[in-house]
């Protein structure tokens, strides 16, 4: 499905990152990252494995602390807010994990209810059921409501993982390798779902991937992480219109081989 | 054939020095104390996960019930059988119920219950939380605005602290029943007389120390299992290590605590 034109407000950044640095022991992963994610935008972060793409979104969601730099998410500096403020902020951020991270011991229904009953205590049983049905319908998996995660396919798990984040109506979505390990048809379905989420739930998203088809189909802008910094940022064609030996193999592997 | 250990490659690979090991031990001690403090900080503040605590209590009880029934009964039966010849030398078989009750109430019931629970429940907690850690389920809880420590750790530690004393009381009962079976078969002691003789030597301190032990053991099993699982890493290998570490560390701690509590209870007798 062709990506519909997104309604992006370039005057309203929801995430602003300046001079972000992160190291593990002696290994510098992020070396002064600068980035803006605008309201309504899908930004794809590309890069080789181990270049710190997942570290970046873990810092944005407060799962990791930066060593240096400023990370403003929805107007709040993630490294300076209290635990309570961080918890409130996280409700406004959806995180779709690489391996879905569904709770093994709970059914799909319980998985979806879990964040809702803990963060929206005033909701009635009927309202909770309605929310669960709405997000399941949005990901096209209403029939799996009483199934356990172990009974689902990889693609279904990914969709349920996305549904679980959508149930809290997040303003920002962070996708960690949404198409990793899936067959091409399911990848297309997940790409369409990411675009549908952007349109239907008016989210701004960061999509971490090294799947260029996913990047091309979902991204309004591409940011290429090279040597711990965003060295190429722009439209898909702009980023790959280069002879840079670090960038070319990405394109050639995905579209020529 | 040369042993693998004598190969030059292996010889070059030295383990961490004594200083490094000692330093690691102190760091672990500091970390586990921080973990315990965090438990007390979070467990008794709202929101309370009462439903989950009850579910975990049920899980703890059910996981160990059959094994505890069997082990407790056999322990009582065998202990009585083995003690008879020694007492018979002095013609004191009538003291058997008192001997059995003191041994079971003061030491065996809480200890057996704790060791079985450490194996069954502690390992299960370590493996479950370890697997949740490596599959990012704990991170998923955290980013969805839920406090995973409260939901996963506090509930499990509270559950083992509540359930182990109940199981320990039950172990004492079935062990004394085992003792009764042996006494009734050999001496023909009536059921009423047996229980009268069982309770006669027991003091308030015996009941309190037995209960205190079970509470401390339950807390230890929960906190050690959760600590090992919650901070597990290195993929599936880490899950196995968490389960194994939960059992070994809890058992070691249980024996150390047993010595301390026996010593403290002795001051009140």
HADDOCK unambig.tbl for C-alpha pairs under 7 A between the chains (distance, minus, plus):
assign (segid A and resid 61 and name CA) (segid B and resid 143 and name CA) 6.63 0.50 0.50
assign (segid A and resid 87 and name CA) (segid B and resid 145 and name CA) 4.93 0.50 0.50
assign (segid A and resid 88 and name CA) (segid B and resid 145 and name CA) 6.67 0.50 0.50
assign (segid A and resid 90 and name CA) (segid B and resid 143 and name CA) 5.56 0.50 0.50
assign (segid A and resid 90 and name CA) (segid B and resid 144 and name CA) 6.13 0.50 0.50
assign (segid A and resid 90 and name CA) (segid B and resid 145 and name CA) 5.50 0.50 0.50
assign (segid A and resid 91 and name CA) (segid B and resid 144 and name CA) 5.78 0.50 0.50
assign (segid A and resid 91 and name CA) (segid B and resid 145 and name CA) 5.38 0.50 0.50
assign (segid A and resid 95 and name CA) (segid B and resid 143 and name CA) 6.83 0.50 0.50
assign (segid A and resid 101 and name CA) (segid B and resid 135 and name CA) 5.89 0.50 0.50
assign (segid A and resid 101 and name CA) (segid B and resid 136 and name CA) 5.42 0.50 0.50
assign (segid A and resid 101 and name CA) (segid B and resid 137 and name CA) 4.75 0.50 0.50
assign (segid A and resid 101 and name CA) (segid B and resid 140 and name CA) 6.33 0.50 0.50
assign (segid A and resid 102 and name CA) (segid B and resid 137 and name CA) 6.40 0.50 0.50
assign (segid A and resid 103 and name CA) (segid B and resid 137 and name CA) 6.12 0.50 0.50
assign (segid A and resid 115 and name CA) (segid B and resid 144 and name CA) 5.82 0.50 0.50
assign (segid A and resid 115 and name CA) (segid B and resid 146 and name CA) 6.72 0.50 0.50
assign (segid A and resid 118 and name CA) (segid B and resid 146 and name CA) 6.63 0.50 0.50
assign (segid A and resid 119 and name CA) (segid B and resid 145 and name CA) 6.94 0.50 0.50
